[in-house]
Amino acid sequence: MNRHLSKLVKKSFSNQIRSTQNYTMPHPIWNKPELDQVSLEHKSAITFGDHFAYYFIQSMRVGFDIMSGYKKVVPFQSEQVSEKKWINRVLFLETVAGVPGFVAGMHRHLRSLRGMKRDQGWIHTLLEEAENERVHLLTFLNIKKPSLIFRTGVVLAQAWYVALFGVAYMFWPRVCHRIVGYLEEEAVKTYTHMIHEIERQGSPIHSWTTRKANQQSIEYWGLDNDATLLDVVKAIRKDEEHHKDVNHYFADDYTQSKPNPFPPGK
């Protein structure tokens, strides 16, 4: 009995020190040409719900740009975004972006149970999106840890956003997916700007062109062993573009019941 227990403990410990790749959901792995082929195309608003979603995100972005120091608003403020401001911006962005997929997946899961019918494959894609955004967050946490004030802001923002999005998804799921689609459009713009800054000589984050990516990121995105933070940011940007396309597709479905065309890992 003790021998079997000893083997079980050893096996459990061995599993704990393995790569976290074993615990992630199937997700897209992008090749190098795909990482550079990112579209900034905007989805035109058609319905009242679409217009509301667009202007809601635009208004949120204005406030976020000011609070994160992304845009110069006072004369003595530097026009150059420091590494600290970049990290704080994307950390906060990912804490917000990780909410909709999980909340929407939970709603559709419960709806499937109540209705006693299949969900048409949406739940998996939504939960994978939420996990993917959380991996983005954990990736940037390897670069810099946020302050207590920053963490407090995240807690307050999360409480507000989870409640708001949760109630909204009960009544207007299509509009909620459009909101996420427009949010992801802004994320793609932010990461595209970030990549330009990384590649620009003399920028505060130019060192990311040679700074090695951590092993978890290399394994998660299937990057080369010599991958840098620049490669990681390109992979994150491509993820955001994918989320944009997925949510705009879901928002285009007025029935919210068509089969999901995005299989696991695609």
GUNUDO-753621 format. One line per field, with one value per residue (C-alpha): x, y, z negated. Coordinates in pm, whole numbers, plus 32768, in hexadecimal, padded with zeros to 4 digits. Layout:
N
px X | ...;
py Y | ...;
pz Z | ...;
END
This chain:
266
px 8000 | 8118 | 81D3 | 80A4 | 806D | 81DB | 81BD | 8080 | 8129 | 825A | 817D | 80B5 | 81F2 | 827D | 8140 | 8154 | 82AB | 8252 | 81FC | 80AD | 806F | 7FCF | 7EB6 | 7E5C | 7D36 | 7D72 | 7DBA | 7E40 | 7FB7 | 8028 | 8149 | 8237 | 8188 | 803B | 80D4 | 8123 | 7FD9 | 7EEE | 7DC6 | 7D5E | 7C15 | 7AEF | 799D | 789A | 7779 | 7622 | 751A | 74D8 | 757D | 76B2 | 76CC | 769D | 77B0 | 789F | 7871 | 7876 | 79CF | 7A4A | 79DE | 7A87 | 7BC5 | 7BDA | 7BD3 | 7CC0 | 7DBD | 7DC3 | 7DD5 | 7EE9 | 7FBF | 7FA3 | 7F3D | 7FDA | 7ED8 | 7FAE | 80D4 | 81D9 | 817C | 8271 | 81F2 | 82BD | 8213 | 82FF | 8328 | 826E | 8146 | 8142 | 813C | 802D | 7F5B | 7F63 | 7F3D | 7DFE | 7D85 | 7DAD | 7CFA | 7BD0 | 7BEC | 7BEE | 7A91 | 799B | 79F7 | 79CE | 788C | 77F6 | 7863 | 77C3 | 767C | 766E | 76C9 | 75AA | 74BF | 7517 | 74C7 | 737C | 7313 | 7397 | 742C | 7581 | 7639 | 76BD | 7827 | 7837 | 7894 | 79E9 | 7A54 | 79E6 | 7A9B | 7BD4 | 7BC9 | 7BB7 | 7CDB | 7DA5 | 7D77 | 7DE2 | 7F1E | 7F65 | 7F48 | 802E | 812A | 814E | 8159 | 82A4 | 832F | 82B0 | 81D7 | 80C9 | 80AB | 7FA6 | 7EEC | 7EE0 | 7E5E | 7D51 | 7CE2 | 7CCC | 7BF1 | 7B01 | 7AF4 | 7ABB | 7999 | 78F3 | 7935 | 78D0 | 7785 | 773D | 779D | 76EC | 75A0 | 75C3 | 760A | 74C4 | 73FB | 74DB | 75DF | 760C | 765F | 7750 | 780F | 781B | 78AA | 79BB | 79FD | 7A38 | 7B05 | 7BE6 | 7C08 | 7C9A | 7D7B | 7E08 | 7E4F | 7EFD | 7FDA | 802B | 80A2 | 8164 | 8214 | 8273 | 8304 | 83C6 | 845F | 84AB | 8612 | 862C | 84CF | 84A6 | 8449 | 853E | 85FD | 84DA | 8565 | 867A | 85E5 | 85A0 | 843D | 83F6 | 83D1 | 825B | 8219 | 82F4 | 8235 | 80DA | 8100 | 81EA | 82FB | 8468 | 854F | 8601 | 84BB | 84BB | 83B3 | 8373 | 8309 | 8227 | 817C | 8142 | 809E | 7FC3 | 7F5B | 7EFA | 7E2B | 7D72 | 7D2A | 7C9B | 7BBC | 7B48 | 7ADD | 7A37 | 7968 | 78FE | 788F | 77C7 | 772F | 76C0 | 75ED | 749C | 7419 | 7549 | 7519 | 75D8 | 76EB | 783F | 7928 | 7A60 | 7AC6 | 7BB1 | 7D0B | 7C99;
py 8000 | 80F1 | 809A | 80F2 | 8234 | 8293 | 825F | 8332 | 8450 | 8442 | 8444 | 856A | 8631 | 85DF | 8662 | 87A6 | 8804 | 87C1 | 88D4 | 8980 | 892D | 87EB | 88B3 | 89A3 | 897B | 8943 | 8A92 | 8B16 | 8AFF | 8C09 | 8BE4 | 8D04 | 8D87 | 8D8A | 8E54 | 8F6E | 8F5A | 9017 | 90E1 | 922C | 9221 | 92BA | 920E | 9310 | 9347 | 9307 | 92E3 | 93BF | 92B4 | 92BD | 9437 | 9426 | 931F | 93EE | 9536 | 9486 | 93F9 | 9543 | 9601 | 94FD | 9519 | 9692 | 9671 | 954A | 9603 | 9723 | 964F | 956E | 9691 | 9617 | 976D | 98BA | 9996 | 9A8B | 9B63 | 9AC8 | 9963 | 98AB | 9844 | 9704 | 95DD | 953F | 93C8 | 93DF | 948C | 938D | 926D | 930B | 9351 | 91F0 | 9151 | 9215 | 91D2 | 905B | 9056 | 90F0 | 901D | 8EDB | 8F18 | 8F04 | 8DA8 | 8D0A | 8DC3 | 8D76 | 8C0A | 8BEC | 8C82 | 8B98 | 8A6D | 8AB8 | 8AFE | 89AC | 8905 | 89BD | 897E | 8819 | 8846 | 8866 | 89B1 | 8981 | 8991 | 8AFC | 8AB2 | 8A1C | 8B3E | 8C40 | 8B94 | 8B6A | 8CDE | 8D2D | 8C47 | 8CDA | 8E3B | 8DC1 | 8D2D | 8E83 | 8F18 | 8E15 | 8E4D | 8FC0 | 8F79 | 8EC9 | 9019 | 90F7 | 90CE | 91D7 | 92AE | 9286 | 93B9 | 9321 | 91D6 | 928D | 933D | 91EF | 915C | 9283 | 9286 | 9110 | 911E | 922F | 9191 | 902E | 90A9 | 918B | 908D | 8F71 | 9028 | 90AD | 8F50 | 8ECF | 8FBE | 902D | 8F1D | 8F8B | 90F0 | 906B | 8FA8 | 90E3 | 91A2 | 909B | 90A8 | 9220 | 91F8 | 9102 | 91F5 | 92F1 | 91E3 | 9196 | 930A | 9320 | 91F1 | 9268 | 93B2 | 92F2 | 9222 | 935F | 93EC | 92AC | 92B9 | 942F | 947F | 953D | 94ED | 9485 | 9323 | 92F4 | 91FA | 9109 | 90BC | 8FF7 | 8FA7 | 8E32 | 8DB4 | 8CD9 | 8B63 | 8B5E | 8C55 | 8B91 | 8A51 | 8AEF | 8B96 | 8A93 | 8B97 | 8B54 | 8B16 | 8C5F | 8D27 | 8E87 | 8F5F | 8FFA | 8EA3 | 8E77 | 8FC7 | 8F6E | 8E27 | 8EE2 | 8FDA | 8EBB | 8E22 | 8F6D | 8F7D | 8E1D | 8E7D | 8FAC | 8ED4 | 8DCE | 8EC9 | 8F8F | 8E45 | 8DEC | 8F4A | 8F21 | 8DF5 | 8E8D | 8D3C | 8CFD | 8B8B | 8B3A | 8A2F | 8AB4 | 8AAC | 8AC4 | 8965 | 8935 | 89B9 | 8A80;
pz 8000 | 7FA1 | 80E0 | 81B6 | 80F3 | 8123 | 829C | 82A5 | 81E8 | 82CE | 8402 | 837B | 8332 | 8489 | 852C | 8463 | 84EC | 8656 | 8746 | 8718 | 8887 | 8809 | 876D | 8884 | 8970 | 8AE5 | 8B85 | 8CD2 | 8D0F | 8E04 | 8EFA | 8F43 | 907E | 8FC1 | 8EA4 | 8F98 | 9057 | 8F71 | 8FEB | 8F4F | 900F | 8F55 | 8F47 | 8FB1 | 8EC1 | 8F56 | 8E47 | 8D1A | 8C41 | 8D1C | 8D01 | 8B88 | 8B6C | 8C3F | 8B85 | 8A34 | 8A80 | 8B13 | 89DB | 88FD | 89C7 | 899D | 8824 | 8828 | 8902 | 880D | 86D2 | 8758 | 87CF | 8935 | 89B7 | 8957 | 88AA | 87E1 | 885B | 8773 | 87D3 | 88B4 | 8A0A | 89EE | 8944 | 8848 | 8818 | 86CD | 8773 | 888C | 8793 | 86BE | 87F2 | 887C | 8723 | 86E5 | 8847 | 881A | 86CA | 877E | 88BA | 87F0 | 8764 | 888C | 8907 | 87B0 | 875D | 88B3 | 889D | 8745 | 87C3 | 88ED | 8813 | 8723 | 8846 | 88DB | 878E | 8767 | 88CC | 88CB | 8A25 | 8AC8 | 8AD5 | 8C39 | 8BC6 | 8B53 | 89E8 | 8A33 | 8B12 | 8A10 | 88F2 | 89C5 | 8A10 | 889B | 8850 | 896D | 88E5 | 878D | 8824 | 88BD | 8761 | 86C3 | 87DA | 878E | 8618 | 865C | 86CB | 85B1 | 847C | 844B | 8314 | 8203 | 8284 | 83E0 | 8357 | 8294 | 83D1 | 8483 | 8370 | 837D | 84F9 | 8507 | 840F | 84DE | 8630 | 85D0 | 8543 | 866D | 8778 | 86C1 | 86B5 | 8818 | 88A4 | 8814 | 88ED | 8A0E | 8A57 | 8BBF | 8B56 | 8A50 | 8B59 | 8C2F | 8B06 | 8AE2 | 8C58 | 8C46 | 8B07 | 8BBE | 8CE2 | 8BED | 8B58 | 8CB0 | 8CE2 | 8B90 | 8BCF | 8D31 | 8C9E | 8B96 | 8CA1 | 8D5D | 8C1A | 8BD3 | 8D2F | 8D19 | 8CBA | 8B74 | 8AF1 | 8982 | 89ED | 8B0D | 8A34 | 8A65 | 8BBF | 8B14 | 89C0 | 89B5 | 898A | 885D | 8890 | 8844 | 895E | 8A50 | 8A05 | 8A06 | 8B5B | 8BF0 | 8C27 | 8C7D | 8B56 | 8B98 | 8BA6 | 8B14 | 8A6D | 8BC1 | 8C43 | 8B15 | 8B4C | 8CB9 | 8C4C | 8B54 | 8C60 | 8D46 | 8C2D | 8C04 | 8D78 | 8D64 | 8C3E | 8D03 | 8E2A | 8D4B | 8C88 | 8DB8 | 8E54 | 8D1D | 8D1B | 8E84 | 8E1C | 8DC2 | 8D4A | 8C69 | 8CB2 | 8DF1 | 8DE1 | 8D7C | 8EAD | 8DD4 | 8D63 | 8C39 | 8C88 | 8DB8;
END
